[in-house]
Amino acid sequence: MQRSVSRVRNKPDGWGHLYRYDLRTGALLGQVTSGQWAVRQILRVDEAERAVYFTASGLVEEDPYRRTVCRVGLDGSGFVKVTDDELDHVVTMPDDPEYFIDSASAVDTPPVTRVRDWAGRVLVELERADTSKLTAIGWTPPERFRVKAADGVTDIYGVLYRPRGFDPAQRYPVVDTIYPGPQVNRVAPCFDPGGMGLDAEPIAALGFVVVALDGRGTPGRSKSFHDASYGRLADAGCLADHAAALRQLAETRPWMDLGRVGAFGHSGGGFAAARAMLDFPEVYQAGVALSGYHDARFFNQAFVEAYDGADNPEAWARTSNVDIADRLGGKLLLIHGELDDQVHPAHTLRLADRLIAADKEFELLIVPGAEHMFIDCLAYVRKRCWDFLVRELMGAQPPAYRPTPIALGPELLGELFG
């Protein structure tokens, strides 16, 4: 049998597809998949059937980020959707390759987890999420939306969270929870918002409209959509798209008060939250920037060069909040861990130094002993962030609350780790 390997590649058609190569010579043997959609993950190669199973996004018209389980022959024939519905499918592969575990959901649809065979037949239902206890305390599912990017042509997608106790007759401040990529998405198409969405629900519970979206320059779609940030790392996620989205959403949602808009983000999102205030002061009145890399010239060059190109000092200089710190007009909170192991605290300190030189008002919190994620003091740090947003966007004193700690007793640990 001819030995070959299937790989996901972006070829001239501009989409991430499977191509078959000869393992010995590297010669291209043929394209396996094609179309205006992207292969996301290879799940299984069946050598007996000479077929490959994979997840792909872009096959659901309603939402191009939702993933579908598919099958195709290694010669490119016999393409079928194994999960033929409109939901997002997250697959877990067990030790037994004869079946897979499928969790199907959407942003507003709780997951149902089933065991399926490779024909898509349900063998057993394992779990069906129940949100009744959440709705009993006032929770409502977020809303998936589609608007136009700043170019007026490209569709972009996001999620909107309504405040707890929502009253359409009221007007609410807005928080844009930002992570700009370009290596990951801010918004997941499934029910689980993921680590990037950690703060959206609690901020909404405080009384804010919360928005999250993926602008141009982020992954998961076509190469041209992702390439919008190449050489323009400062604009990854396209903050102009965020500003355009906020305006479009407010046109049909008069309860969104665009006179009170904040930006909130961590790490790359910390950079973007500060950048949003510097580039769009007419849009963002307040910002919280945690652990931000504020100057690409002093950051991880392996990351920077992957998206701005090697030996491109002009592009790196454009990705500097420090150099444009004198543009700050709103209220900014900078937070950084003293022992940050990903982004050196000098990034935030250099930005603070330039803000002082420009005679700008801001708040600064350096957390002693904290690393990049603030693991040991996360409740305190989040409380400081939320309190700042309440003060600056609501004009109110924060409530006397503390995030409830998660009790990890022996019984729960036993359930989690066996």
C-alpha positions as CSV (number, residue, x, y, z in Angstrom):
1,M,0.0,0.0,0.0
2,Q,1.3,3.5,-0.9
3,R,2.2,5.2,2.3
4,S,0.7,8.7,2.6
5,V,-0.4,11.3,5.1
6,S,-3.3,13.7,5.2
7,R,-2.6,17.3,6.3
8,V,-4.7,20.4,6.7
9,R,-3.3,23.1,4.5
10,N,-4.4,26.5,3.2
11,K,-4.0,26.2,-0.5
12,P,-4.9,28.9,-3.2
13,D,-8.6,28.3,-2.7
14,G,-8.2,30.2,0.6
15,W,-9.7,27.6,2.9
16,G,-8.1,25.0,5.2
17,H,-8.5,21.7,3.6
18,L,-7.1,18.2,3.6
19,Y,-4.4,17.2,1.1
20,R,-2.7,13.8,0.7
21,Y,1.1,13.6,0.4
22,D,3.6,10.8,-0.2
23,L,5.5,10.2,3.0
24,R,8.7,9.3,1.3
25,T,9.0,12.0,-1.4
26,G,6.6,14.7,-0.1
27,A,4.9,14.8,-3.4
28,L,1.2,16.0,-3.4
29,L,-1.0,13.0,-4.3
30,G,-4.3,14.9,-4.3
31,Q,-6.8,17.2,-2.6
32,V,-9.1,15.4,-0.3
33,T,-11.7,18.1,0.7
34,S,-12.8,21.3,-1.0
35,G,-15.4,24.0,-0.7
36,Q,-15.9,27.3,1.1
37,W,-15.6,25.8,4.5
38,A,-12.6,24.8,6.7
39,V,-11.4,21.5,8.2
40,R,-10.9,22.0,11.9
41,Q,-9.7,18.7,13.3
42,I,-8.9,15.2,11.9
43,L,-10.7,12.7,14.2
44,R,-10.0,9.3,12.6
45,V,-8.5,7.8,9.5
46,D,-10.0,4.4,8.6
47,E,-7.4,2.6,6.5
48,A,-9.7,-0.3,5.7
49,E,-12.4,2.0,4.3
50,R,-9.7,4.5,3.0
51,A,-11.8,7.3,4.6
52,V,-11.1,10.2,7.0
53,Y,-13.4,11.6,9.6
54,F,-13.0,15.2,10.7
55,T,-14.8,18.3,12.1
56,A,-15.4,21.2,9.8
57,S,-16.8,24.7,10.2
58,G,-18.7,26.7,7.6
59,L,-21.2,24.1,6.7
60,V,-24.0,25.6,8.9
61,E,-25.4,28.6,7.1
62,E,-26.7,30.2,10.3
63,D,-23.3,30.3,11.9
64,P,-20.0,29.6,10.1
65,Y,-18.2,28.8,13.3
66,R,-20.3,25.8,14.3
67,R,-18.5,22.5,13.8
68,T,-19.9,19.5,11.9
69,V,-18.6,15.9,11.9
70,C,-17.9,14.8,8.4
71,R,-16.6,11.8,6.4
72,V,-14.8,11.7,3.0
73,G,-12.9,9.1,1.1
74,L,-9.1,9.7,0.8
75,D,-9.6,10.1,-2.9
76,G,-12.0,13.0,-2.3
77,S,-15.2,11.0,-3.1
78,G,-18.2,10.2,-0.9
79,F,-18.3,13.4,1.3
80,V,-21.1,13.2,3.9
81,K,-22.1,15.0,7.0
82,V,-22.1,12.5,9.9
83,T,-23.9,15.0,12.2
84,D,-26.4,16.6,9.9
85,D,-28.0,19.3,12.0
86,E,-27.6,23.0,12.8
87,L,-25.8,22.6,16.1
88,D,-22.1,22.9,17.1
89,H,-20.5,19.5,17.7
90,V,-17.6,19.0,20.2
91,V,-16.1,15.6,19.8
92,T,-14.2,13.5,22.4
93,M,-12.4,10.4,21.1
94,P,-12.5,7.4,23.4
95,D,-9.9,4.5,23.4
96,D,-12.3,2.4,21.2
97,P,-12.1,3.9,17.7
98,E,-15.4,2.3,16.7
99,Y,-17.4,5.2,18.2
100,F,-17.1,8.8,19.4
101,I,-18.6,11.0,22.1
102,D,-20.5,14.0,20.7
103,S,-21.6,17.0,22.6
104,A,-24.1,19.1,20.5
105,S,-25.1,22.6,21.6
106,A,-25.3,26.2,20.5
107,V,-24.7,29.5,22.4
108,D,-28.4,29.5,23.5
109,T,-29.0,25.7,23.4
110,P,-27.7,23.5,26.4
111,P,-25.6,20.6,25.3
112,V,-26.8,17.0,24.8
113,T,-24.0,14.4,25.0
114,R,-24.3,11.2,23.1
115,V,-22.3,8.2,22.0
116,R,-22.4,7.8,18.2
117,D,-21.1,5.4,15.7
118,W,-19.3,6.7,12.6
119,A,-22.5,6.6,10.5
120,G,-23.9,9.2,13.0
121,R,-26.3,6.8,14.7
122,V,-26.9,7.5,18.4
123,L,-25.9,4.5,20.4
124,V,-26.7,5.9,23.8
125,E,-27.5,9.3,25.3
126,L,-25.1,10.1,28.2
127,E,-26.2,13.5,29.5
128,R,-28.7,16.3,28.8
129,A,-27.9,19.6,30.5
130,D,-30.6,21.1,32.6
131,T,-30.6,24.9,33.0
132,S,-33.8,25.1,35.1
133,K,-32.0,26.1,38.3
134,L,-30.2,28.9,36.4
135,T,-33.4,30.3,35.0
136,A,-35.0,30.1,38.4
137,I,-32.5,32.7,39.7
138,G,-33.0,35.0,36.7
139,W,-30.5,33.7,34.2
140,T,-31.3,34.1,30.5
141,P,-29.3,32.6,27.6
142,P,-27.1,34.9,25.6
143,E,-28.1,36.0,22.1
144,R,-26.0,35.1,19.1
145,F,-25.9,38.0,16.6
146,R,-24.6,38.8,13.1
147,V,-23.6,42.3,12.0
148,K,-21.5,43.9,9.3
149,A,-17.8,44.6,9.9
150,A,-16.5,48.2,9.5
151,D,-16.1,47.6,5.8
152,G,-19.9,47.3,5.5
153,V,-19.6,44.1,3.6
154,T,-18.2,41.3,5.7
155,D,-20.4,39.4,8.2
156,I,-19.0,39.1,11.7
157,Y,-20.5,37.2,14.6
158,G,-20.8,37.6,18.3
159,V,-22.7,37.1,21.5
160,L,-24.8,39.5,23.6
161,Y,-25.6,39.0,27.3
162,R,-28.5,40.9,28.8
163,P,-28.2,42.2,32.3
164,R,-29.9,40.2,35.2
165,G,-33.4,41.5,35.7
166,F,-33.5,43.0,32.2
167,D,-36.1,45.7,31.6
168,P,-36.2,46.9,28.0
169,A,-37.6,50.3,29.2
170,Q,-34.3,50.9,31.0
171,R,-30.9,52.0,29.5
172,Y,-27.9,49.9,30.5
173,P,-24.1,50.5,30.2
174,V,-22.2,48.2,27.9
175,V,-19.0,46.2,28.4
176,D,-17.1,44.9,25.4
177,T,-15.2,41.8,26.6
178,I,-12.3,41.6,24.2
179,Y,-9.8,39.1,23.1
180,P,-8.3,39.9,19.7
181,G,-6.7,36.7,18.6
182,P,-5.1,36.3,16.1
183,Q,-4.4,32.8,17.3
184,V,-7.7,31.9,19.0
185,N,-11.3,33.0,18.9
186,R,-13.0,35.1,21.6
187,V,-16.4,33.5,21.1
188,A,-17.1,29.8,21.1
189,P,-20.1,28.6,19.0
190,C,-21.2,26.2,21.7
191,F,-23.0,26.6,25.0
192,D,-19.7,26.7,27.0
193,P,-18.2,30.1,26.6
194,G,-14.7,28.7,27.4
195,G,-11.9,30.5,29.3
196,M,-12.1,33.5,27.0
197,G,-15.7,34.1,28.2
198,L,-15.0,33.7,31.9
199,D,-16.2,37.2,32.9
200,A,-19.2,37.8,30.6
201,E,-21.9,36.2,32.7
202,P,-20.9,37.8,36.1
203,I,-20.5,41.2,34.5
204,A,-24.0,40.9,33.0
205,A,-25.3,39.9,36.4
206,L,-24.0,43.2,37.8
207,G,-26.3,45.1,35.4
208,F,-24.3,45.5,32.2
209,V,-25.1,44.6,28.6
210,V,-22.0,42.5,27.7
211,V,-20.8,42.0,24.1
212,A,-18.2,39.6,22.7
213,L,-17.3,39.2,19.1
214,D,-14.7,38.0,16.6
215,G,-13.7,40.7,14.2
216,R,-11.7,40.3,11.0
217,G,-8.2,39.0,11.6
218,T,-9.2,36.1,13.8
219,P,-9.1,32.4,12.9
220,G,-11.8,29.8,12.2
221,R,-13.0,31.0,8.8
222,S,-11.3,31.7,5.5
223,K,-7.6,32.6,5.0
224,S,-8.5,36.1,3.8
225,F,-10.6,36.7,6.9
226,H,-7.6,35.7,9.1
227,D,-5.0,37.5,7.0
228,A,-6.7,40.8,7.8
229,S,-4.4,40.9,10.9
230,Y,-1.1,39.8,9.2
231,G,1.4,42.6,9.5
232,R,-1.2,44.4,11.6
233,L,-1.0,42.7,15.0
234,A,-2.1,46.0,16.6
235,D,-5.5,45.5,14.8
236,A,-6.0,41.8,15.3
237,G,-9.6,41.2,15.9
238,C,-10.2,44.6,14.2
239,L,-11.3,47.1,16.9
240,A,-13.0,49.1,14.2
241,D,-15.3,46.1,13.7
242,H,-16.1,46.2,17.5
243,A,-17.1,49.9,17.2
244,A,-19.2,49.2,14.1
245,A,-20.9,46.2,15.8
246,L,-21.8,48.3,18.9
247,R,-23.4,51.0,16.8
248,Q,-25.4,48.4,14.7
249,L,-26.6,46.5,17.8
250,A,-27.8,49.7,19.5
251,E,-29.9,50.7,16.4
252,T,-32.4,47.9,17.3
253,R,-31.7,47.8,21.0
254,P,-32.3,51.2,22.5
255,W,-31.6,49.9,25.9
256,M,-27.9,49.8,25.1
257,D,-26.4,53.1,26.3
258,L,-23.5,53.9,24.0
259,G,-22.6,56.9,26.1
260,R,-21.4,54.4,28.7
261,V,-19.2,51.8,27.1
262,G,-16.3,49.9,28.6
263,A,-13.6,47.6,27.3
264,F,-12.4,44.6,29.4
265,G,-9.7,42.1,28.5
266,H,-6.8,39.9,29.8
267,S,-3.4,39.3,28.2
268,G,-3.9,40.0,24.5
269,G,-7.3,41.3,25.6
270,G,-5.5,43.5,28.1
271,F,-3.6,45.0,25.2
272,A,-6.8,45.4,23.2
273,A,-8.8,46.9,26.0
274,A,-6.2,49.7,26.4
275,R,-5.9,50.0,22.6
276,A,-9.6,50.4,22.2
277,M,-9.5,53.4,24.5
278,L,-6.5,54.9,22.7
279,D,-7.8,54.4,19.1
280,F,-11.5,54.9,19.8
281,P,-11.9,57.4,22.7
282,E,-15.3,58.4,21.3
283,V,-16.6,54.9,21.8
284,Y,-15.0,53.6,25.0
285,Q,-15.2,55.7,28.1
286,A,-13.6,53.1,30.5
287,G,-11.3,50.1,30.3
288,V,-9.8,47.3,32.3
289,A,-6.6,45.9,31.0
290,L,-5.2,42.9,32.8
291,S,-1.7,41.4,32.1
292,G,-1.6,43.2,28.8
293,Y,1.4,43.1,26.4
294,H,1.5,46.8,25.5
295,D,4.5,46.9,23.3
296,A,5.3,44.1,20.7
297,R,8.9,45.1,20.6
298,F,9.4,43.7,24.1
299,F,7.2,40.7,23.9
300,N,7.5,37.1,22.8
301,Q,9.1,37.4,19.3
302,A,8.0,33.9,18.3
303,F,4.4,35.0,18.7
304,V,4.9,38.5,17.3
305,E,6.8,37.4,14.2
306,A,4.2,34.7,13.4
307,Y,1.6,37.4,12.8
308,D,3.6,40.6,12.0
309,G,6.4,38.9,10.0
310,A,10.1,38.4,10.8
311,D,12.3,41.5,11.0
312,N,9.5,44.0,10.7
313,P,10.3,46.7,13.2
314,E,7.8,49.1,11.7
315,A,4.9,46.7,12.3
316,W,6.1,46.0,15.8
317,A,6.3,49.7,16.6
318,R,2.7,50.1,15.4
319,T,1.7,47.5,18.0
320,S,2.7,49.8,20.9
321,N,0.2,51.3,23.3
322,V,3.1,53.0,25.1
323,D,3.9,55.2,22.1
324,I,0.3,56.5,21.9
325,A,-0.4,56.7,25.6
326,D,-1.0,60.5,25.4
327,R,-4.3,59.7,23.5
328,L,-6.0,58.4,26.7
329,G,-9.2,60.3,27.5
330,G,-11.3,57.9,29.6
331,K,-10.9,56.0,32.8
332,L,-8.4,53.1,32.7
333,L,-7.5,50.4,35.2
334,L,-4.2,48.6,34.7
335,I,-3.6,45.3,36.6
336,H,-0.5,43.1,36.4
337,G,0.9,40.3,38.4
338,E,4.4,40.9,39.9
339,L,5.6,37.5,38.8
340,D,3.8,37.2,35.5
341,D,5.3,34.3,33.6
342,Q,3.9,35.2,30.2
343,V,3.9,38.9,29.9
344,H,6.6,40.8,31.9
345,P,5.1,43.4,34.3
346,A,7.4,45.9,32.6
347,H,4.8,46.1,29.9
348,T,2.2,47.7,32.2
349,L,4.8,49.7,34.1
350,R,6.2,51.2,30.9
351,L,2.6,52.2,29.9
352,A,2.0,53.6,33.3
353,D,5.2,55.6,33.1
354,R,4.2,57.1,29.8
355,L,0.7,57.9,31.1
356,I,2.2,59.8,34.0
357,A,4.5,61.7,31.6
358,A,1.4,62.6,29.6
359,D,-0.4,63.8,32.8
360,K,-3.2,61.2,32.4
361,E,-5.3,59.9,35.2
362,F,-5.5,56.1,35.6
363,E,-5.5,53.4,38.2
364,L,-2.7,50.8,38.7
365,L,-2.7,47.6,40.6
366,I,0.4,45.4,40.8
367,V,-0.5,42.1,42.5
368,P,2.4,40.8,44.7
369,G,3.5,37.3,43.9
370,A,0.8,36.8,41.2
371,E,1.5,35.1,37.8
372,H,-0.2,35.7,34.5
373,M,-3.6,34.2,35.4
374,F,-3.8,35.4,39.0
375,I,-4.7,31.9,40.1
376,D,-4.1,32.3,43.8
377,C,-5.9,35.7,44.0
378,L,-8.4,35.6,41.1
379,A,-11.4,36.4,43.3
380,Y,-9.8,39.6,44.6
381,V,-8.6,40.7,41.1
382,R,-12.0,40.1,39.5
383,K,-13.7,42.0,42.3
384,R,-11.4,45.0,41.7
385,C,-12.3,44.8,38.0
386,W,-16.0,44.6,38.5
387,D,-16.0,47.4,41.1
388,F,-14.1,49.7,38.7
389,L,-16.7,49.1,36.0
390,V,-19.6,49.7,38.4
391,R,-18.1,53.0,39.6
392,E,-17.0,54.4,36.2
393,L,-19.9,53.3,34.0
394,M,-22.8,53.1,36.5
395,G,-21.7,56.0,38.7
396,A,-22.6,53.9,41.7
397,Q,-20.7,52.5,44.7
398,P,-20.1,48.8,44.2
399,P,-22.1,46.4,46.3
400,A,-20.4,44.8,49.3
401,Y,-19.9,41.4,47.8
402,R,-17.2,38.9,47.3
403,P,-17.2,36.1,44.7
404,T,-18.1,32.9,46.4
405,P,-15.1,30.5,46.6
406,I,-15.5,27.1,45.1
407,A,-15.2,24.5,47.9
408,L,-13.0,21.6,46.7
409,G,-13.5,19.1,49.5
410,P,-12.2,15.5,49.4
411,E,-15.5,14.1,48.1
412,L,-15.7,16.6,45.1
413,L,-12.0,16.0,44.4
414,G,-12.6,12.3,44.3
415,E,-15.5,12.7,41.8
416,L,-13.3,15.0,39.6
417,F,-10.1,12.9,39.7
418,G,-11.3,9.4,40.5
